[in-house]
Amino acid sequence: MSRVGKEPIPVPDGVDIKLEGSLITVKGPKGELSWNYPAKMKISVQEKSIVVERPDDSSQYRSLHGTTRSIIANMVTGTSAGYERGLEIIGVGYRAQVQGQKINLLLGYSHPIEFQLPEGISAEVDKKQVQLTLRGIDKYMIGQVAANIRALRPPNVYKGKGIRYAGEMIKLKVGKAGK
C-alpha cells in the first residue's frame, strides 16, 4: 500500500468538496480548483477528511494512488491557505517591477523583458526590487511560473548573477587559473 496514498486528507473549516463523476471541485476562502482524477480511483469524502483508494494492486494504480492523493491535498491547502514562491534577483542593475499582471525585468540584456502573469497568480516586489514573491492557489502553476521567470536569466555558475529561487545555493566554479 502506498505510504502517501493511504493517509487521509484533513479538510479545514470553510473548504467544500464536491464530487461529480471523475471531477473533484475544492472550494475555499481563497478560491476554487477543479481536477479530473483517474476514473478508476475511488475518492470518498468523510466527516472532516478525504480518503483515496485504488481499485487493485497493479503497478499503474499503485503509481496513481499517491499522486492522486498529493494533488487533492495540494488543492485543499491552496484553496484554504494558498501557496507562495520566492525568487531572488542577483546582479548589478538587475531588478523587477510589477505593473498589474505584468512583471518588467531588467536582467542585463539590451532590452527590458516583460513577463505576463497567468490568471490566478499575483506578484509582489520588495523595496530594493530584487526579491520577487509569487502567490496563488495552484501549487503546480506557481512552480511553473517561477521556473519560467528563472529561465529568463538562470544563475551564472562563475559569478552567481541571475535569477534564483529563494534560498537556492549555487556552488560557484573557479575561473581560469593563471600560470
TORZAPA-428947 format. One record per residue (C-alpha): residue number from 1; x, y negated, z negated; residue in three letters. Coordinates in Angstrom, 1 decimal. Layout:
NUM | X | Y | Z | ALA
...
// end
This chain:
1 | 0.0 | 0.0 | 0.0 | MET
2 | 1.2 | -3.5 | 0.8 | SER
3 | 2.5 | -5.3 | -2.2 | ARG
4 | 1.4 | -8.6 | -0.8 | VAL
5 | -1.8 | -7.4 | 0.7 | GLY
6 | -3.2 | -5.7 | -2.4 | LYS
7 | -3.1 | -8.9 | -4.5 | GLU
8 | -6.5 | -10.7 | -4.8 | PRO
9 | -6.5 | -14.3 | -3.7 | ILE
10 | -7.7 | -16.6 | -6.5 | PRO
11 | -10.3 | -19.2 | -5.3 | VAL
12 | -10.2 | -22.5 | -7.2 | PRO
13 | -13.3 | -24.5 | -8.1 | ASP
14 | -14.5 | -26.7 | -5.2 | GLY
15 | -13.4 | -24.2 | -2.5 | VAL
16 | -16.2 | -22.5 | -0.5 | ASP
17 | -15.5 | -19.3 | 1.5 | ILE
18 | -17.8 | -18.3 | 4.4 | LYS
19 | -17.5 | -15.0 | 6.4 | LEU
20 | -19.2 | -14.7 | 9.8 | GLU
21 | -18.2 | -11.6 | 11.7 | GLY
22 | -14.4 | -11.8 | 12.0 | SER
23 | -14.3 | -15.6 | 11.3 | LEU
24 | -13.4 | -16.9 | 7.9 | ILE
25 | -14.0 | -20.5 | 7.1 | THR
26 | -12.5 | -22.1 | 4.0 | VAL
27 | -13.8 | -25.5 | 3.0 | LYS
28 | -12.3 | -27.5 | 0.1 | GLY
29 | -11.9 | -31.1 | -1.1 | PRO
30 | -9.0 | -31.7 | 1.4 | LYS
31 | -10.8 | -30.4 | 4.5 | GLY
32 | -11.9 | -27.3 | 6.3 | GLU
33 | -9.9 | -24.5 | 8.1 | LEU
34 | -11.2 | -21.5 | 10.2 | SER
35 | -9.4 | -18.4 | 11.4 | TRP
36 | -10.4 | -15.3 | 13.4 | ASN
37 | -8.9 | -12.5 | 11.4 | TYR
38 | -8.3 | -9.0 | 12.9 | PRO
39 | -11.8 | -7.4 | 13.2 | ALA
40 | -11.0 | -4.1 | 11.5 | LYS
41 | -9.6 | -5.7 | 8.4 | MET
42 | -12.1 | -5.8 | 5.5 | LYS
43 | -12.4 | -9.0 | 3.6 | ILE
44 | -14.7 | -9.3 | 0.6 | SER
45 | -15.5 | -12.3 | -1.5 | VAL
46 | -15.9 | -11.6 | -5.1 | GLN
47 | -16.7 | -14.0 | -8.0 | GLU
48 | -13.5 | -16.1 | -8.0 | LYS
49 | -11.3 | -14.1 | -5.6 | SER
50 | -10.9 | -12.8 | -2.1 | ILE
51 | -9.8 | -9.2 | -1.5 | VAL
52 | -8.3 | -8.0 | 1.8 | VAL
53 | -8.4 | -4.2 | 2.6 | GLU
54 | -7.2 | -2.3 | 5.6 | ARG
55 | -9.1 | 0.5 | 7.3 | PRO
56 | -6.3 | 3.1 | 7.3 | ASP
57 | -2.6 | 3.6 | 6.8 | ASP
58 | -1.5 | 3.3 | 10.4 | SER
59 | 1.6 | 1.1 | 11.0 | SER
60 | -0.5 | -1.5 | 12.8 | GLN
61 | -2.8 | -2.1 | 9.9 | TYR
62 | -0.1 | -1.9 | 7.3 | ARG
63 | 1.7 | -4.8 | 9.1 | SER
64 | -1.5 | -6.8 | 9.4 | LEU
65 | -2.6 | -6.3 | 5.8 | HIS
66 | 0.0 | -8.6 | 4.1 | GLY
67 | -0.1 | -11.1 | 7.0 | THR
68 | -3.9 | -11.5 | 6.8 | THR
69 | -3.8 | -12.0 | 3.0 | ARG
70 | -1.0 | -14.5 | 3.3 | SER
71 | -2.8 | -16.6 | 6.0 | ILE
72 | -6.0 | -16.7 | 4.0 | ILE
73 | -4.1 | -17.6 | 0.8 | ALA
74 | -2.4 | -20.5 | 2.7 | ASN
75 | -5.8 | -21.6 | 3.9 | MET
76 | -7.2 | -21.7 | 0.3 | VAL
77 | -4.1 | -23.5 | -1.0 | THR
78 | -4.1 | -26.0 | 1.9 | GLY
79 | -7.8 | -27.0 | 1.5 | THR
80 | -7.5 | -27.3 | -2.3 | SER
81 | -4.0 | -28.9 | -2.8 | ALA
82 | -2.6 | -29.5 | 0.6 | GLY
83 | 1.0 | -29.0 | 1.9 | TYR
84 | 3.9 | -31.3 | 2.2 | GLU
85 | 7.3 | -31.1 | 4.0 | ARG
86 | 10.2 | -33.5 | 3.7 | GLY
87 | 12.8 | -34.4 | 6.3 | LEU
88 | 16.0 | -36.4 | 5.8 | GLU
89 | 17.4 | -38.6 | 8.5 | ILE
90 | 21.2 | -39.0 | 8.1 | ILE
91 | 23.4 | -41.2 | 10.3 | GLY
92 | 24.3 | -44.9 | 10.6 | VAL
93 | 21.4 | -46.7 | 12.3 | GLY
94 | 19.2 | -43.6 | 12.3 | TYR
95 | 15.7 | -44.5 | 10.9 | ARG
96 | 12.0 | -43.8 | 11.3 | ALA
97 | 8.9 | -46.0 | 11.2 | GLN
98 | 5.3 | -44.7 | 11.0 | VAL
99 | 2.6 | -46.6 | 13.0 | GLN
100 | -0.8 | -44.9 | 12.7 | GLY
101 | -0.4 | -41.4 | 14.2 | GLN
102 | 3.0 | -42.2 | 15.8 | LYS
103 | 6.5 | -42.0 | 14.5 | ILE
104 | 9.1 | -44.2 | 16.1 | ASN
105 | 12.5 | -42.7 | 15.6 | LEU
106 | 15.9 | -44.4 | 16.2 | LEU
107 | 18.4 | -41.5 | 16.4 | LEU
108 | 21.4 | -42.8 | 18.2 | GLY
109 | 20.1 | -42.4 | 21.7 | TYR
110 | 19.9 | -45.3 | 24.1 | SER
111 | 16.1 | -45.5 | 23.6 | HIS
112 | 13.7 | -45.1 | 20.7 | PRO
113 | 11.8 | -41.8 | 20.5 | ILE
114 | 8.0 | -42.0 | 20.0 | GLU
115 | 6.6 | -38.8 | 18.4 | PHE
116 | 2.8 | -38.3 | 18.4 | GLN
117 | 1.5 | -36.6 | 15.3 | LEU
118 | -1.2 | -34.0 | 15.9 | PRO
119 | -4.6 | -34.4 | 14.3 | GLU
120 | -4.7 | -33.5 | 10.6 | GLY
121 | -1.1 | -34.3 | 9.9 | ILE
122 | -0.1 | -37.6 | 8.2 | SER
123 | 3.4 | -39.0 | 7.8 | ALA
124 | 5.0 | -41.4 | 5.3 | GLU
125 | 8.4 | -43.0 | 5.3 | VAL
126 | 10.3 | -44.4 | 2.2 | ASP
127 | 11.6 | -48.0 | 1.9 | LYS
128 | 15.0 | -47.1 | 3.4 | LYS
129 | 13.3 | -45.4 | 6.4 | GLN
130 | 15.4 | -42.3 | 6.1 | VAL
131 | 13.1 | -40.0 | 4.1 | GLN
132 | 10.1 | -38.7 | 6.1 | LEU
133 | 7.3 | -36.8 | 4.4 | THR
134 | 4.7 | -34.9 | 6.4 | LEU
135 | 1.3 | -34.0 | 4.8 | ARG
136 | -1.6 | -31.8 | 5.8 | GLY
137 | -3.8 | -28.8 | 5.0 | ILE
138 | -2.5 | -26.3 | 7.6 | ASP
139 | 0.9 | -24.8 | 6.5 | LYS
140 | 1.7 | -23.5 | 10.0 | TYR
141 | 1.1 | -26.9 | 11.6 | MET
142 | 3.2 | -28.7 | 9.0 | ILE
143 | 6.1 | -26.4 | 9.6 | GLY
144 | 5.8 | -26.6 | 13.4 | GLN
145 | 5.7 | -30.4 | 13.4 | VAL
146 | 8.7 | -30.6 | 11.1 | ALA
147 | 10.6 | -28.2 | 13.4 | ALA
148 | 9.7 | -30.3 | 16.4 | ASN
149 | 10.9 | -33.5 | 14.8 | ILE
150 | 14.1 | -31.8 | 13.6 | ARG
151 | 14.8 | -30.6 | 17.1 | ALA
152 | 14.9 | -34.2 | 18.4 | LEU
153 | 18.3 | -34.5 | 16.7 | ARG
154 | 19.4 | -31.4 | 14.9 | PRO
155 | 22.2 | -31.8 | 12.3 | PRO
156 | 25.7 | -32.1 | 13.7 | ASN
157 | 27.9 | -29.4 | 12.3 | VAL
158 | 31.0 | -31.6 | 12.4 | TYR
159 | 29.7 | -34.9 | 10.9 | LYS
160 | 26.4 | -33.9 | 9.4 | GLY
161 | 24.4 | -36.6 | 11.3 | LYS
162 | 20.9 | -35.8 | 12.4 | GLY
163 | 17.5 | -34.8 | 11.0 | ILE
164 | 17.4 | -32.0 | 8.4 | ARG
165 | 14.8 | -30.6 | 6.1 | TYR
166 | 14.8 | -32.0 | 2.6 | ALA
167 | 17.3 | -30.0 | 0.5 | GLY
168 | 18.8 | -28.3 | 3.5 | GLU
169 | 22.6 | -27.8 | 3.1 | MET
170 | 24.8 | -28.0 | 6.2 | ILE
171 | 28.2 | -26.4 | 6.0 | LYS
172 | 30.5 | -28.8 | 7.9 | LEU
173 | 33.1 | -27.4 | 10.2 | LYS
174 | 36.7 | -28.7 | 10.3 | VAL
175 | 37.6 | -30.7 | 13.3 | GLY
176 | 40.7 | -30.3 | 15.4 | LYS
177 | 43.8 | -29.5 | 13.3 | ALA
178 | 46.8 | -31.7 | 14.1 | GLY
179 | 50.2 | -30.2 | 14.6 | LYS
// end
